[in-house]
Structure formats: structure tokens, C-alpha cells
Amino acid sequence: MDRPSRRPFLANTGLVLASLVFFFVAAELFLRAFLGDASLWHYPNYIVEAFAPDADHVAQMRYDPLLGYAPSPGYKGTLVGRPISYDAYGLRQHNLDRPVPAGRPILAVGDSFTEGYLAANDETWTAHLQHLAGRPVLNGGVRSYGIGQIVLRAERLMREFAPELAPDTIVLGFIPDDIDRTELDRRDNHPKPYFALSDRDPDGLTLLNVPVPRQPPTVTPLRRVIGYSYFLHYFMMRLQRYELWFGMTHHVHHSGSEVSCRLMQRFARLVRERNVKALVVAFYEDTPWLYPGLRDGQQAQVAYVLGCAAKAGLATLDTWNGFSAAGMPAKAQAFYYGNHFTDAGAQAAARLIAAQIAR
């Protein structure tokens, strides 16, 4: 009995592969020819370009084995043309042309919303809070931090202050994305520490990836090849598969809400040990205001974490209703620039926080 011929199978396989290659090439050329942000004559590697170092980050931040990175003490310069400077503690400076108010300081910790990313020194909510509260406000916010890094930085800063200069109030600010950042060991190709759930450790958490790797990962060989394709880049962006496409962000677990909840317990322990007052504040980017489909999910995340903070004995503030009363979303362009607070947005936030502290 004759063995079946392999030729039809090989021919069909070759035809399928040739069809796929033809489709891929045709789609690549079509998108490059008819979409304005691509070119038939220019072929950048989109992934390699994304891995290029951020000059502002390199200048303004330095490696930190516990936090991943932290502001460079004493740095003075500009960010998007606006003045930005840090003191010897790595705290964002403000109101340098005015006398420092008397009284015990308020320490603010958080992410870029607290740091005042894209804002000038005197356009941060901490700068405006200092005017409203009539007390020194110390800005310990750092861009792109997750809640884990925020709590770790609060612990470090409180250890570094001399007793007579130590703050008697801590304001911890976060946005919903900071909850998701607790699930990462790398964000935008910046290695970071992370907490994982553990019933054997204090607060039910264990700190991992410390010391944080100094060198970030490099582009993999596969991405060095496929990164030239605008066709793949276009659809991965439309599908919002940034982590899979670029490989610059990496999830290690998906327990961000529960980890953030337990971090509120850890933060509450710091507050008790230092015998200070505390306020946990939830801010929002402009996206849930402009895209209502995102609103319910983000508000649910915030409500859960603020509920955990309240159970731990911490005062809380959800700024959603306050911004709504101030005119959002109609005032989105006045309050936000690049997803961050403008001077007007920072003033609105400061008024809400000052009123809560006064109560």
C-alpha cells in the first residue's frame, strides 16, 4: 500500500503562510499610506523608541534601593518650561519668595498629583494648602509612585525629620491608578518594589524586589524585530495592550485592591507610632470625568481603599463630589493639563483638603 503523499499538505501549508505574509505586508503598506502618523519612507522601531531614557526623569530623579527612584536632593531646573526644584530632603519646594509660616508642618506624600507634575513650584496643591492652612507644608510626592511606594516614603521621611521639626499631620494622596501600580515590579521600565499578600508577615504583607534592581530590562530580541511594524503597533495601541506590546510594565499579581487595603493598616500604624494626625485623600485624573464608562470602576476602587483607611482609624476625603460642585466636568480644561492638575485644579484640591483638616 502506497504511503500518502506529503506534497498536498506542504503545498497547502505554504499557501497559507504565503497568504498571511501577503496580508501582513499589504496591511502594513495600507496603514502607512493612509494614516497620517505613519510613513512609507520612515520605519522607526516603536518599541525601541519607547525604551529611550526620559531626560527629565534622569535629571530630576536618582536611583533608590528601597523606592526604585526618588527626587534628587537640591535639584533645580524646569519641567515643560516650568520651574521645579527640590530641597535637601528631596521635597518639592514652593513659595520660596515668601516667609515660611510658623507652626508644625504638614507632610504631603503621594504620586505625581501631589508632587505637582507639569506644574510650576507654586502651582501645586501643597503650595496652595500652605496659604490656606497658614502652616508649612512639605511636599513629598513623587511621580508614578504606587501606594506601596507612597507608604514606604512616608515611613522614611518621618524617620529623617528631627523631632522638633517633625510634621504633626500627614496627608496621603492617591489616584485609582496607584492601586493598580501596587501589582507591578516595573512601570515604564523603572523597576520598583512591591508588596504581596502574606499571612506570615506584619499587616499581612511582604515586601519584595528590594533592593530594587538598578538596571532596567532591555528590549528583547523579538521586540527588536516586530517593533518596526506599524501594523502591529497600531492595533496593539487600539486594543490597549501596552504591557504586552512594549514590555516596559510588568504585573506580578492582581491583588492591588487588597494590598492597598492592608497598606492603609500599615500607614495607620505609622500614624499611631508617631502620634500624628493623618488624612487619606483620593484624587482623580480627568479620564473618568470625560469617559463615564470608567467612572464606576474607579470610584468602586477608591471607595474600597478609603473604607479600609477609615476602618484603620484614618480620616478620609474623596474629592469627587468636591470637584463636581466646583464645576467638573465642564471645567476639565481649566482644572487639568496632561491628566494632571493645573493651577486652578490644584487650588480646588487644596481648598477641599484645608477644609477637611480644619474639621
Order of alpha helices (4+ residues) and beta strands (2+ residues): alpha-alpha-alpha-beta-beta-beta-beta-beta-alpha-alpha-beta-alpha-beta-alpha-beta-beta-beta-beta-alpha-alpha-alpha-beta-alpha-beta-alpha-alpha-beta-alpha-alpha-beta-beta-alpha
